[in-house]
């Protein structure tokens, strides 16, 4: 795996677009997740009456243990940037025939796919580690009480966040391999949630029980949206094993469909 990952990294290391998009992603991920409280304070200073109607310091966005789910969910919104990078990376392999050259040089189609999956794993792991440390440091700054047993309650959302990002990157990889055209694939990727939403809305009145099994729905269900609790609404504040199992099945299917396409393609 490390050897194949090294091969893929050598192709990306001199690719400027890769570093620009990935750099923007991690910069946006870091600044957006760490600056939420400062944004609320800015609203309180800017909008007349905002600070009087809402006590900013009493909103536990960055308090332990809420912070783990809050930042895991909000960070997941940015995974589309990494998905675009994965699409550009894999479609360039077909555009510039580097996949053919890799196979001529002795790399099997399975090994080529594993190198791409390894890159997706690496990007997902780096994202998880970055968001974890941002959550830990900001939680230490803003939390009024620090109890070791209490502060790490909810940390299970970070393995779920890792799976969420990796699942989506596997989906982006599959689209890139199936379509092999960067522009069309990016458009489809950007509209995939809308397409699935339209399908779900038409099925919800007839077979609502199958909605959680939709691919993107299952990915979003890994880390449920947490902010409704601040409006005194009930939320799911734990990782559902059913959601994890469904997402794992889709990860397998995404990568298996990629394998079938590579196996049958004339490259």
Residue pairs with C-beta under 8 A, 6 or more apart in sequence:
1 114
1 118
4 111
4 114
4 115
4 118
5 115
5 118
5 119
5 122
7 102
7 107
7 115
8 115
8 116
8 118
8 119
9 119
11 98
12 18
12 89
12 119
15 89
15 92
17 85
17 88
18 85
18 88
18 89
21 81
21 84
21 85
21 88
22 82
22 85
22 123
24 81
25 78
25 81
25 82
25 85
26 126
26 127
26 130
28 78
28 81
29 75
29 78
29 127
29 130
29 131
30 130
30 134
32 74
32 75
32 78
33 71
33 74
33 75
33 131
33 134
33 135
33 138
34 134
34 137
34 138
36 61
36 62
36 70
36 74
37 56
37 61
37 62
37 138
37 142
40 56
40 59
40 61
41 56
43 50
44 50
44 51
44 54
44 56
45 51
59 230
60 66
60 230
61 67
61 70
61 142
62 70
62 138
62 139
62 141
62 142
62 143
63 139
63 142
63 143
63 144
64 139
64 143
64 146
64 147
64 150
64 151
64 152
64 153
65 150
65 151
65 152
65 153
65 154
65 155
66 154
66 226
66 229
67 135
67 138
67 139
67 142
67 143
68 135
68 153
68 154
68 155
68 157
68 158
69 154
69 157
69 223
69 224
69 226
69 237
70 226
70 227
71 131
71 134
71 135
71 138
72 131
72 135
72 157
72 158
72 160
72 161
72 223
73 157
73 223
73 224
73 225
73 226
75 127
75 131
75 161
76 161
76 164
76 165
76 220
76 223
79 127
79 164
79 165
79 168
79 169
80 168
80 189
80 190
82 123
82 127
82 165
82 168
82 169
82 172
83 168
83 169
83 171
83 172
83 189
84 172
84 186
84 189
86 116
86 119
86 120
86 123
86 169
86 172
86 173
86 176
87 172
87 173
87 175
87 176
87 182
87 185
87 186
87 189
88 182
88 186
89 116
89 119
89 176
90 116
90 173
90 176
90 177
91 176
91 179
91 180
91 181
91 182
91 185
92 98
92 182
93 99
94 180
94 267
95 180
95 182
97 267
99 112
99 267
100 267
102 112
103 109
103 112
103 267
107 115
109 259
109 262
109 263
110 259
110 262
112 262
113 255
113 258
113 259
113 262
116 173
116 258
117 170
117 173
117 255
120 166
120 169
120 170
120 173
121 166
123 165
123 169
124 162
124 165
124 166
124 169
125 162
127 161
127 162
127 165
128 158
128 159
128 161
128 162
128 165
131 158
131 161
132 158
139 151
140 146
143 151
154 237
156 238
156 239
157 223
157 239
159 239
160 222
160 223
160 239
160 243
160 244
161 222
161 223
163 222
163 244
163 247
163 248
163 251
164 219
164 220
164 222
164 223
164 247
166 251
167 218
167 219
167 222
167 247
167 250
167 251
167 254
168 216
168 219
170 250
170 251
170 254
170 255
170 258
171 189
171 192
171 215
171 216
171 219
171 250
171 254
172 185
172 189
173 254
173 255
173 258
174 254
174 255
174 257
174 258
174 261
175 185
175 188
175 189
175 192
176 182
176 185
177 258
177 261
177 262
178 257
178 258
178 261
179 185
179 188
192 216
193 216
196 214
196 215
196 216
196 217
199 214
200 211
200 214
200 217
203 210
203 211
204 211
211 217
212 218
212 221
212 242
212 243
212 246
213 246
215 250
215 254
218 243
218 246
218 247
218 250
219 247
219 250
221 240
221 243
221 246
221 247
222 239
222 243
222 244
222 247
223 239
224 235
224 236
224 237
225 235
226 235
226 237
228 234
228 235
229 235
229 237
